């Protein structure tokens, strides 16, 4: 039945390089910087990180794909590139519609209140003001940040990291998406929030064509995904049924 | 849809045997994060207008929350600015001799130029300072420099209220010419937005731009007749230099605003062809900055 499978995401020889500024300070800043300018050399303070090196895969409608690998193997970077948030250095990603990335790292504005962040986040995702007014309370309720008092009217910098992550996830999950990518989001928060967010992810999965899930918990991956891609140092080490790939990954992790 | 695709697929090679690009074309997949045309981009930008407005307002409100006087600083800052320049150029250097109504003359220059200056400085950091937001959420990136320009416009409106009080207090009458304030501000806002988008792209790639820009802006300020009447300079300059100085868009905005608010500034005090020149500058910089920013839309996430 290979012909009836409809691809939703195609990555073709994808390389991602991003620049990091201020990673190292040379000795004697001013003279050495001048010397570099004269010799037309790049500053050592700008380093290029080659995070994803030639990744190709095709994802189909109705699939849930787990993404595993050690810390720093390029999983989050790959998802960002699929979402079109990071430009590819080489290669291409083709997608069906606009993929959405639900991440706990989705940055919001720390000097603004939680409520304000909910409104801004929803507007940035393209909601209309009326829709935002309708769902703003639900988002705050879902995140559960008001369970211990009125935190939603305080600036986000006063939140604990768990509270901030919950609010961010709640905002991102408020919209339904065609291709959905979830980055570690299920690991944050207390038991109650985890249960709520797992339910919400199941709902979103039913509406979405394809789901990607990054997680360090192989249990979550086994529960949700039938296919798994194992990424190591920016290259795909294995791509296949979850049981096989997760087994090989466990072996690899034990061997280190 | 899938029925037609399957019928078509029967006459072609199976999906498993074609390259990724062809497979993508076959199912109508598009390149992720690809750049739309300038017109479609403009429509998407328009659909995020509420985001732009909410972002600017939220920033404005958050700006002074740490200070005890809070929002009062929006009025105090322009007043203090004008006071410092009055002290230096009015009292110490004595520039005011020969310039009729020096205080409103000076304040108009300081506030109007300050709008362009702060729009450019904020624009330089608009992309660079919001990288985390860019890497987390999808929206047309031009929202950021536009929001920062809107924020400066909101601040200018406070300054304009202060300015109108100063102008009236210095004995100038309120005339119908005050209505000209609206078109002047509209043109300057469009001009500043274009400029902010242009420097936002430069600032996103060249992190040194944020350090250099204040010096460029200060040089521009001294060439724009903020503190003194530039006619003292242009009268003795060769023709081409005078024409060049008089075509300076910042000078034009300042002169038009002075003409609008101060009855003592005669029509003949305006540089030749002030209105057509201002409109040409606004159209060129507004559209040019937009296209320049749009060209690099895909690149802003890289940092």
Boltz contact constraints between the chains, C-beta under 6 A:
constraints:
  - contact:
      token1: [A, 2]
      token2: [B, 16]
      max_distance: 6.0
  - contact:
      token1: [A, 3]
      token2: [B, 9]
      max_distance: 6.0
  - contact:
      token1: [A, 6]
      token2: [B, 27]
      max_distance: 6.0
  - contact:
      token1: [A, 7]
      token2: [B, 27]
      max_distance: 6.0
  - contact:
      token1: [A, 10]
      token2: [B, 20]
      max_distance: 6.0
  - contact:
      token1: [A, 10]
      token2: [B, 24]
      max_distance: 6.0
  - contact:
      token1: [A, 12]
      token2: [B, 20]
      max_distance: 6.0
  - contact:
      token1: [A, 18]
      token2: [B, 302]
      max_distance: 6.0
  - contact:
      token1: [A, 19]
      token2: [B, 303]
      max_distance: 6.0
  - contact:
      token1: [A, 21]
      token2: [B, 207]
      max_distance: 6.0
  - contact:
      token1: [A, 84]
      token2: [B, 32]
      max_distance: 6.0
  - contact:
      token1: [A, 84]
      token2: [B, 33]
      max_distance: 6.0
  - contact:
      token1: [A, 85]
      token2: [B, 135]
      max_distance: 6.0
  - contact:
      token1: [A, 85]
      token2: [B, 301]
      max_distance: 6.0
  - contact:
      token1: [A, 86]
      token2: [B, 301]
      max_distance: 6.0
  - contact:
      token1: [A, 87]
      token2: [B, 298]
      max_distance: 6.0
  - contact:
      token1: [A, 87]
      token2: [B, 299]
      max_distance: 6.0
  - contact:
      token1: [A, 87]
      token2: [B, 302]
      max_distance: 6.0
  - contact:
      token1: [A, 92]
      token2: [B, 31]
      max_distance: 6.0
  - contact:
      token1: [A, 93]
      token2: [B, 32]
      max_distance: 6.0
  - contact:
      token1: [A, 94]
      token2: [B, 24]
      max_distance: 6.0
  - contact:
      token1: [A, 94]
      token2: [B, 29]
      max_distance: 6.0
  - contact:
      token1: [A, 94]
      token2: [B, 31]
      max_distance: 6.0
  - contact:
      token1: [A, 95]
      token2: [B, 29]
      max_distance: 6.0
  - contact:
      token1: [A, 95]
      token2: [B, 32]
      max_distance: 6.0
  - contact:
      token1: [A, 96]
      token2: [B, 29]
      max_distance: 6.0
  - contact:
      token1: [A, 106]
      token2: [B, 136]
      max_distance: 6.0
  - contact:
      token1: [A, 107]
      token2: [B, 132]
      max_distance: 6.0
  - contact:
      token1: [A, 107]
      token2: [B, 133]
      max_distance: 6.0
  - contact:
      token1: [A, 107]
      token2: [B, 136]
      max_distance: 6.0
  - contact:
      token1: [A, 111]
      token2: [B, 62]
      max_distance: 6.0
  - contact:
      token1: [A, 112]
      token2: [B, 58]
      max_distance: 6.0
  - contact:
      token1: [A, 112]
      token2: [B, 62]
      max_distance: 6.0
  - contact:
      token1: [A, 116]
      token2: [B, 58]
      max_distance: 6.0
  - contact:
      token1: [A, 120]
      token2: [B, 54]
      max_distance: 6.0
  - contact:
      token1: [A, 123]
      token2: [B, 50]
      max_distance: 6.0
  - contact:
      token1: [A, 123]
      token2: [B, 51]
      max_distance: 6.0
  - contact:
      token1: [A, 123]
      token2: [B, 54]
      max_distance: 6.0
  - contact:
      token1: [A, 124]
      token2: [B, 51]
      max_distance: 6.0
  - contact:
      token1: [A, 124]
      token2: [B, 137]
      max_distance: 6.0
  - contact:
      token1: [A, 124]
      token2: [B, 139]
      max_distance: 6.0
  - contact:
      token1: [A, 129]
      token2: [B, 50]
      max_distance: 6.0
